[in-house]
Amino acid sequence: MPANRRRRFVHAQLAWMLAAALVLALLESLSYELFFVVSLIGFLVVVELTEPIRITPTWRRRLRWLIPPALLVFGYIVVRRILEILPSGVL
């Protein structure tokens, strides 16, 4: 049973990432940064929607270790984008 849930989680994440890549490609705005951000949002949504109620398996606890570094990368991307938008004399 746990293997089925793990497989379902992986399939949901892969489906989200493939759909994100397809939509970004169709909109002609596919970039590594944007794909990472959309995939991170999908990852967080899939983690929350597939979270068990009673017992947390070991593989789910390991997923929590991926979230802080991913959020740091997300923060870096946001700061870099904000600095690109701001005029040069502001900072």
DSSP file (Angstrom, degrees, kcal/mol; ACC not computed):
  #  RESIDUE AA STRUCTURE BP1 BP2  ACC     N-H-->O    O-->H-N    N-H-->O    O-->H-N    TCO  KAPPA ALPHA  PHI   PSI    X-CA   Y-CA   Z-CA
    1    1 A M     >        0   0    0      0, 0.0     4,-1.8     0, 0.0     3,-0.3   0.000 360.0 360.0 360.0 -45.5    0.0    0.0    0.0
    2    2 A P  H  >  +     0   0    0      0, 0.0     4,-2.4     0, 0.0     5,-0.2   0.867 360.0  56.4 -61.8 -33.1    2.7    2.6    0.8
    3    3 A A  H  > S+     0   0    0      1,-0.2     4,-2.5     2,-0.2     5,-0.2   0.881 105.3  51.7 -65.6 -35.4    4.4    1.9   -2.5
    4    4 A N  H  > S+     0   0    0     -3,-0.3     4,-2.5     2,-0.2    -1,-0.2   0.905 110.6  47.6 -66.0 -40.9    1.1    2.7   -4.3
    5    5 A R  H  X S+     0   0    0     -4,-1.8     4,-2.2     2,-0.2    -2,-0.2   0.895 112.5  49.0 -67.0 -39.0    0.9    6.0   -2.5
    6    6 A R  H  X S+     0   0    0     -4,-2.4     4,-2.5     2,-0.2    -2,-0.2   0.924 112.3  48.3 -64.7 -43.7    4.5    6.9   -3.3
    7    7 A R  H  X S+     0   0    0     -4,-2.5     4,-2.7     1,-0.2    -2,-0.2   0.895 110.5  51.6 -63.4 -40.1    3.9    6.0   -6.9
    8    8 A R  H  X S+     0   0    0     -4,-2.5     4,-2.3     2,-0.2    -1,-0.2   0.890 109.7  50.1 -63.3 -39.6    0.8    8.1   -7.0
    9    9 A F  H  X S+     0   0    0     -4,-2.2     4,-2.4     2,-0.2    -2,-0.2   0.938 112.1  46.8 -63.2 -47.1    2.7   11.0   -5.5
   10   10 A V  H  X S+     0   0    0     -4,-2.5     4,-2.7     1,-0.2     5,-0.2   0.906 112.7  49.7 -63.3 -41.7    5.5   10.7   -8.1
   11   11 A H  H  X S+     0   0    0     -4,-2.7     4,-2.5     2,-0.2    -1,-0.2   0.903 110.7  49.9 -64.8 -40.0    3.0   10.4  -10.9
   12   12 A A  H  X S+     0   0    0     -4,-2.3     4,-2.3     2,-0.2    -2,-0.2   0.919 112.7  46.9 -64.2 -42.5    1.1   13.5   -9.7
   13   13 A Q  H  X S+     0   0    0     -4,-2.4     4,-2.5     2,-0.2    -2,-0.2   0.922 113.3  47.9 -66.5 -43.2    4.4   15.5   -9.5
   14   14 A L  H  X S+     0   0    0     -4,-2.7     4,-2.7     2,-0.2     5,-0.2   0.903 111.2  51.1 -63.6 -40.6    5.5   14.3  -13.0
   15   15 A A  H  X S+     0   0    0     -4,-2.5     4,-2.5    -5,-0.2     5,-0.2   0.917 110.9  48.9 -62.8 -42.0    2.1   15.1  -14.5
   16   16 A W  H  X S+     0   0    0     -4,-2.3     4,-2.5     2,-0.2    -2,-0.2   0.929 113.1  46.6 -61.6 -45.6    2.3   18.6  -13.0
   17   17 A M  H  X S+     0   0    0     -4,-2.5     4,-2.5     2,-0.2    -2,-0.2   0.894 113.3  48.0 -68.1 -39.6    5.8   19.3  -14.3
   18   18 A L  H  X S+     0   0    0     -4,-2.7     4,-2.4     2,-0.2    -1,-0.2   0.919 113.4  47.8 -66.1 -42.1    5.0   18.0  -17.8
   19   19 A A  H  X S+     0   0    0     -4,-2.5     4,-2.7    -5,-0.2     5,-0.2   0.897 112.0  50.6 -64.1 -39.3    1.8   20.1  -17.9
   20   20 A A  H  X S+     0   0    0     -4,-2.5     4,-2.7    -5,-0.2     5,-0.2   0.927 111.3  47.6 -64.2 -44.3    3.8   23.1  -16.7
   21   21 A A  H  X S+     0   0    0     -4,-2.5     4,-2.2     2,-0.2    -2,-0.2   0.905 113.5  48.7 -63.4 -40.7    6.5   22.6  -19.3
   22   22 A L  H  X S+     0   0    0     -4,-2.4     4,-2.6     2,-0.2    -2,-0.2   0.933 113.5  45.2 -65.1 -46.4    3.9   22.2  -22.0
   23   23 A V  H  X S+     0   0    0     -4,-2.7     4,-2.0     2,-0.2    -2,-0.2   0.918 114.2  48.7 -65.5 -42.8    1.9   25.3  -21.0
   24   24 A L  H  <>S+     0   0    0     -4,-2.7     5,-2.6    -5,-0.2     6,-0.5   0.885 112.2  49.3 -64.4 -36.9    5.0   27.4  -20.7
   25   25 A A  H ><5S+     0   0    0     -4,-2.2     3,-1.1    -5,-0.2    -2,-0.2   0.910 110.2  50.4 -67.6 -41.3    6.3   26.2  -24.0
   26   26 A L  H 3<5S+     0   0    0     -4,-2.6    -2,-0.2     1,-0.3    -1,-0.2   0.849 111.8  47.9 -64.7 -32.8    2.9   27.0  -25.7
   27   27 A L  T 3<5S-     0   0    0     -4,-2.0    -1,-0.3    -5,-0.2    -2,-0.2   0.447 110.7-126.9 -84.6  -0.2    3.0   30.5  -24.1
   28   28 A E  T < 5S+     0   0    0     -3,-1.1    -3,-0.2    -4,-0.2    -2,-0.1   0.849  82.8 107.4  56.3  39.0    6.6   30.8  -25.4
   29   29 A S      < +     0   0    0     -5,-2.6     2,-0.5    -6,-0.1    -4,-0.2  -0.016  36.9 145.1-130.6  29.5    7.8   31.8  -21.9
   30   30 A L        +     0   0    0     -6,-0.5     2,-0.3    -5,-0.1     3,-0.1  -0.591  16.7 148.5 -74.9 118.9    9.7   28.6  -21.0
   31   31 A S     >  -     0   0    0     -2,-0.5     4,-2.5     1,-0.1     5,-0.2  -0.954  57.3-111.5-142.9 161.2   12.7   29.4  -18.9
   32   32 A Y  H  > S+     0   0    0     -2,-0.3     4,-2.4     1,-0.2     5,-0.2   0.907 116.3  49.7 -60.8 -42.4   14.5   27.5  -16.1
   33   33 A E  H  > S+     0   0    0      2,-0.2     4,-2.3     1,-0.2    -1,-0.2   0.940 113.4  43.6 -64.1 -48.4   13.5   30.0  -13.5
   34   34 A L  H  > S+     0   0    0      1,-0.2     4,-2.5     2,-0.2     5,-0.2   0.891 113.8  51.3 -67.4 -38.9    9.8   30.0  -14.4
   35   35 A F  H  X S+     0   0    0     -4,-2.5     4,-2.5     2,-0.2    -1,-0.2   0.904 110.4  50.1 -63.6 -40.3    9.7   26.2  -14.7
   36   36 A F  H  X S+     0   0    0     -4,-2.4     4,-2.5    -5,-0.2    -2,-0.2   0.927 111.5  47.9 -62.3 -45.1   11.3   25.9  -11.3
   37   37 A V  H  X S+     0   0    0     -4,-2.3     4,-2.3     2,-0.2    -2,-0.2   0.932 114.5  44.8 -63.8 -46.5    8.8   28.3   -9.7
   38   38 A V  H  X S+     0   0    0     -4,-2.5     4,-2.2     1,-0.2    -1,-0.2   0.890 114.4  49.7 -66.6 -38.2    5.8   26.6  -11.3
   39   39 A S  H  X S+     0   0    0     -4,-2.5     4,-2.6    -5,-0.2    -2,-0.2   0.878 109.5  51.9 -67.2 -37.3    7.2   23.1  -10.4
   40   40 A L  H  X S+     0   0    0     -4,-2.5     4,-2.6     2,-0.2    -2,-0.2   0.918 109.2  49.5 -64.7 -43.3    7.8   24.2   -6.8
   41   41 A I  H  X S+     0   0    0     -4,-2.3     4,-2.2     1,-0.2    -2,-0.2   0.926 113.0  47.7 -60.4 -44.0    4.2   25.5   -6.5
   42   42 A G  H  X S+     0   0    0     -4,-2.2     4,-2.9     2,-0.2    -2,-0.2   0.894 110.0  52.6 -63.3 -40.2    3.1   22.1   -7.9
   43   43 A F  H  X S+     0   0    0     -4,-2.6     4,-2.6     1,-0.2    -2,-0.2   0.928 110.4  47.3 -61.4 -46.0    5.3   20.2   -5.5
   44   44 A L  H  X S+     0   0    0     -4,-2.6     4,-2.0     2,-0.2    -1,-0.2   0.888 113.5  48.5 -64.4 -38.8    3.9   22.1   -2.5
   45   45 A V  H  X S+     0   0    0     -4,-2.2     4,-2.7    -5,-0.2    -2,-0.2   0.933 113.1  46.8 -66.1 -45.7    0.4   21.5   -3.7
   46   46 A V  H  X S+     0   0    0     -4,-2.9     4,-1.8     1,-0.2    -2,-0.2   0.891 110.6  53.1 -65.2 -39.3    0.9   17.8   -4.3
   47   47 A V  H  < S+     0   0    0     -4,-2.6     4,-0.2    -5,-0.2    -1,-0.2   0.929 114.4  42.0 -60.7 -44.5    2.6   17.4   -0.9
   48   48 A E  H >< S+     0   0    0     -4,-2.0     3,-0.8     1,-0.2    -2,-0.2   0.896 115.0  48.9 -71.4 -39.9   -0.3   19.0    0.9
   49   49 A L  H 3< S+     0   0    0     -4,-2.7    -1,-0.2     1,-0.2    -2,-0.2   0.776 115.7  42.8 -73.6 -24.8   -3.0   17.2   -1.1
   50   50 A T  T 3< S+     0   0    0     -4,-1.8    -1,-0.2    -5,-0.2    -2,-0.2   0.286  81.6 128.3-103.3  10.3   -1.5   13.8   -0.6
   51   51 A E    <   -     0   0    0     -3,-0.8     5,-0.1    -4,-0.2    -3,-0.0  -0.493  59.4-124.6 -70.7 128.9   -0.6   14.1    3.0
   52   52 A P        -     0   0    0      0, 0.0    -1,-0.1     0, 0.0    -2,-0.1  -0.338   9.1-138.1 -71.4 157.2   -1.9   11.2    5.1
   53   53 A I  S    S+     0   0    0     -2,-0.0     3,-0.1     2,-0.0    -2,-0.0   0.911  88.1  19.2 -82.7 -45.2   -4.1   11.9    8.1
   54   54 A R  S    S+     0   0    0      1,-0.3     2,-0.4     0, 0.0     0, 0.0   0.950 121.0  27.9 -96.0 -62.7   -2.8    9.5   10.7
   55   55 A I        -     0   0    0      0, 0.0    -1,-0.3     0, 0.0    -2,-0.0  -0.876  61.3-147.6-113.8 134.3    0.7    8.1   10.0
   56   56 A T        -     0   0    0     -2,-0.4     5,-0.1    -3,-0.1    -5,-0.0  -0.887  21.3-137.5 -99.8 115.7    3.5    9.8    8.1
   57   57 A P     >  -     0   0    0      0, 0.0     4,-1.5     0, 0.0     3,-0.5  -0.218  23.4-108.9 -66.4 162.9    5.7    7.3    6.3
   58   58 A T  H  > S+     0   0    0      1,-0.2     4,-1.7     2,-0.2     5,-0.2   0.886 117.6  56.4 -60.4 -41.4    9.5    7.8    6.3
   59   59 A W  H  > S+     0   0    0      1,-0.2     4,-0.8     2,-0.2    -1,-0.2   0.825 105.8  52.1 -64.7 -29.2    9.6    8.8    2.6
   60   60 A R  H  > S+     0   0    0     -3,-0.5     4,-0.8     2,-0.2     3,-0.3   0.857 105.6  54.1 -73.5 -34.4    7.1   11.6    3.3
   61   61 A R  H >< S+     0   0    0     -4,-1.5     3,-0.6     1,-0.2     4,-0.4   0.852 104.4  56.0 -66.3 -32.6    9.3   12.9    6.2
   62   62 A R  H >< S+     0   0    0     -4,-1.7     3,-1.1     1,-0.2     4,-0.5   0.788  95.5  65.8 -69.9 -26.1   12.2   13.1    3.8
   63   63 A L  H >X S+     0   0    0     -4,-0.8     3,-1.4    -3,-0.3     4,-0.8   0.838  90.3  65.4 -62.5 -31.6   10.2   15.3    1.5
   64   64 A R  T << S+     0   0    0     -4,-0.8    -1,-0.2    -3,-0.6     3,-0.2   0.745  92.6  62.0 -64.1 -22.8   10.2   18.0    4.2
   65   65 A W  T <4 S+     0   0    0     -3,-1.1    -1,-0.3    -4,-0.4    -2,-0.2   0.725  99.8  55.1 -74.8 -20.5   14.0   18.3    3.8
   66   66 A L  T <> S+     0   0    0     -3,-1.4     4,-1.7    -4,-0.5    -1,-0.2   0.758  94.8  68.6 -80.7 -25.3   13.5   19.4    0.1
   67   67 A I  H  X S+     0   0    0     -4,-0.8     4,-2.5    -3,-0.2     5,-0.2   0.929  94.1  50.5 -68.5 -48.6   11.2   22.3    0.9
   68   68 A P  H  > S+     0   0    0      0, 0.0     4,-2.0     0, 0.0    -1,-0.2   0.929 113.3  44.8 -59.7 -45.8   13.6   24.8    2.7
   69   69 A P  H  > S+     0   0    0      0, 0.0     4,-2.2     0, 0.0    -2,-0.2   0.899 113.8  51.5 -63.9 -35.4   16.4   24.6    0.0
   70   70 A A  H  X S+     0   0    0     -4,-1.7     4,-2.3     1,-0.2    -3,-0.2   0.898 109.3  49.7 -65.6 -39.3   13.7   25.0   -2.7
   71   71 A L  H  X S+     0   0    0     -4,-2.5     4,-2.5     2,-0.2    -1,-0.2   0.840 108.2  54.0 -68.7 -31.9   12.3   28.0   -0.9
   72   72 A L  H  X S+     0   0    0     -4,-2.0     4,-2.3     2,-0.2    -2,-0.2   0.920 109.9  46.7 -64.8 -43.5   15.7   29.6   -0.7
   73   73 A V  H  X S+     0   0    0     -4,-2.2     4,-2.4     2,-0.2    -2,-0.2   0.911 111.7  51.8 -63.5 -41.7   16.2   29.2   -4.4
   74   74 A F  H  X S+     0   0    0     -4,-2.3     4,-2.5     1,-0.2    -2,-0.2   0.918 109.2  49.9 -59.7 -44.6   12.8   30.6   -4.9
   75   75 A G  H  X S+     0   0    0     -4,-2.5     4,-2.7     1,-0.2     5,-0.2   0.897 109.4  51.6 -61.1 -41.0   13.7   33.6   -2.7
   76   76 A Y  H  X S+     0   0    0     -4,-2.3     4,-2.5     2,-0.2    -1,-0.2   0.916 110.2  48.7 -61.5 -43.6   16.9   34.1   -4.7
   77   77 A I  H  X S+     0   0    0     -4,-2.4     4,-2.4     2,-0.2    -2,-0.2   0.915 112.3  48.6 -63.6 -42.7   14.9   34.1   -8.0
   78   78 A V  H  X S+     0   0    0     -4,-2.5     4,-2.5     2,-0.2    -2,-0.2   0.932 112.3  47.5 -64.1 -45.9   12.4   36.6   -6.6
   79   79 A V  H  X S+     0   0    0     -4,-2.7     4,-2.4     1,-0.2    -1,-0.2   0.915 112.3  50.2 -62.0 -42.9   15.1   39.0   -5.3
   80   80 A R  H  X S+     0   0    0     -4,-2.5     4,-1.6    -5,-0.2    -1,-0.2   0.908 111.5  48.0 -62.6 -41.5   17.0   38.8   -8.6
   81   81 A R  H  X S+     0   0    0     -4,-2.4     4,-1.6     2,-0.2    -2,-0.2   0.899 111.1  50.6 -66.4 -40.0   13.8   39.5  -10.6
   82   82 A I  H  X S+     0   0    0     -4,-2.5     4,-2.3     1,-0.2    -2,-0.2   0.914 109.0  51.4 -63.8 -41.9   13.0   42.5   -8.3
   83   83 A L  H  < S+     0   0    0     -4,-2.4    -1,-0.2     1,-0.2    -2,-0.2   0.825 108.1  53.0 -65.4 -31.0   16.5   43.9   -8.8
   84   84 A E  H  < S+     0   0    0     -4,-1.6    -1,-0.2    -5,-0.2    -2,-0.2   0.855 112.1  45.4 -69.1 -34.3   16.1   43.6  -12.6
   85   85 A I  H  < S+     0   0    0     -4,-1.6    -2,-0.2    -5,-0.1    -1,-0.2   0.868  96.1  85.9 -78.7 -37.8   12.8   45.6  -12.5
   86   86 A L  S  < S-     0   0    0     -4,-2.3     5,-0.0    -5,-0.1     2,-0.0  -0.301  88.4-105.4 -65.4 146.1   13.9   48.4  -10.1
   87   87 A P    >>  -     0   0    0      0, 0.0     3,-1.3     0, 0.0     4,-0.5  -0.326  32.2-111.4 -65.8 157.3   15.7   51.4  -11.6
   88   88 A S  T 34 S+     0   0    0      1,-0.3     3,-0.3     2,-0.1    -2,-0.1   0.761 112.3  55.3 -66.6 -26.0   19.4   51.5  -11.1
   89   89 A G  T 34 S+     0   0    0      1,-0.2    -1,-0.3     2,-0.1    -3,-0.0   0.521  87.9  78.8 -85.8  -5.1   19.3   54.5   -8.7
   90   90 A V  T <4        0   0    0     -3,-1.3    -1,-0.2     1,-0.2    -2,-0.1   0.905 360.0 360.0 -73.5 -41.7   16.8   53.1   -6.2
   91   91 A L     <        0   0    0     -4,-0.5    -1,-0.2    -3,-0.3    -2,-0.1   0.433 360.0 360.0 -99.3 360.0   19.3   50.8   -4.3
